[in-house]
């Protein structure tokens, strides 16, 4: 019982450390690269950038007000766990942007290369958003709208984000001109693709089919060293007619090399197929959405 409680505490601490890291990436990408160039890829930060150009209102203040409203909606539609994590990420993001305004105000872009800054304005926040989405959290804004669309209409997250942010991006043409608007369109499309790719890579695992003569050493290694389980059944070779044992197991990418090397050492003649997959659902991996 005590071990289970400690395991849950450890898992929660790791989750919130990752949420913090993902949110810091969002802060850095938005404040350093996105806001000074007036890039608007959608989201509350995009609305804040637009309103800053129209009215001069502080981007951090608009972020905070709109995020609070959307987070209230998320508690009722996406669940308490999502809501609590997202409140933490959203407050950290909003106050982080405000702190950056005070500590190191940016009155102009970091460089004179808008294409270079566009690349980082897409990549850095997209990594941050993907980390949050993978932990069932969000920094607020239209990310919440995208997750609601994904939940009820079963679309890919990148597609849902694209739909939720398109209207905001179109408005950029009227507020900041054609050049910035075109940069923002490129940024929106790229952000949607990058988030899906990053989430897929974060969840990527290795599926092993191992055909061997002596399964016990391999099973012991899978259970005791890798802390994984396996499915075992007997089979017969179609060509030789020999009796074989088939082991099916799934590991994280970091464990796959260890398992492959161990099998090579204890039974070098066994037959192995290794498949890459990002959709493993079950104990030790992911739950159902």
Secondary structure as UniProt FT lines:
FT   HELIX           2..28
FT   HELIX           29..34
FT   TURN            35..38
FT   HELIX           43..55
FT   HELIX           59..77
FT   HELIX           80..103
FT   HELIX           114..134
FT   TURN            135..136
FT   HELIX           142..153
FT   HELIX           157..176
FT   HELIX           178..202
FT   STRAND          205..212
FT   HELIX           216..220
FT   HELIX           221..225
FT   STRAND          231..236
FT   TURN            238..240
FT   STRAND          243..252
FT   HELIX           253..266
FT   TURN            268..269
FT   STRAND          271..277
FT   TURN            283..284
//
